[in-house]
Structure formats: structure tokens, C-alpha cells
Amino acid sequence: MREIASVISLVLKATRPQNAADGAPSKAKYNVNAEAKSEARERVKALLDRFPVYPELDLGFLKKAFCA
């Protein structure tokens, strides 16, 4: 749980609002620092590799059968 919270914190700290047409910070559009985004993806992938959501599923088979 600490790692998940740390990843969320990383992304939130690296998120900045885009400017709206009037120059004010947008409430709907944002930018995330590319380095933070990449690090977050790597850390989440490492977590999912350690703790698969559904370890009993054969993902290779499912990708082949449904994503072909």
C-alpha cells in the first residue's frame, strides 16, 4: 500500500493544469511530467509483476484468442 501511495503522490506532484483560452488554469486539462509518468508506469508494472491481479488466468491465451 505504501508503494501505491508513493506512486500516486509522484504523479500528483508532477501534474500541472494546462492554461484555458482565457489564460486561467484549466480545471479539466492537465499535463504530467514525462519522466514522472514513465517512472510511475515502471513502478506499477513491477507491482503487477509481483502481485498479478488474476494469477490463474492464462494471459497469453486470452490475448491470442480475443485480440487477434
BELGI-V941551 format. One record per pair of residues at least 24 apart in sequence whose C-alpha atoms are under 10 Angstrom apart, sorted by the first residue. I is the first residue (numbers start at 1). J is the second residue. D is the distance in Angstrom with one decimal. If there is no record, write none. Layout:
i = <I I>
j = <J J>
d = <D D>
This chain:
i = <3 3 3 4 4 4 4 6 6 7 7 7 7 7 7 7 8 9 10 10 10 10 11 11 11 11 11 11 12>
j = <43 44 47 40 43 44 47 40 43 36 37 39 40 41 43 44 40 40 36 37 39 40 35 36 37 38 39 40 36>
d = <8.4 8.9 8.4 9.7 8.8 7.9 8.6 9.3 9.8 9.2 9.6 8.6 5.8 8.9 7.3 7.7 8.1 9.8 6.7 8.6 8.8 7.3 10.0 6.3 6.7 9.9 9.2 7.0 9.5>
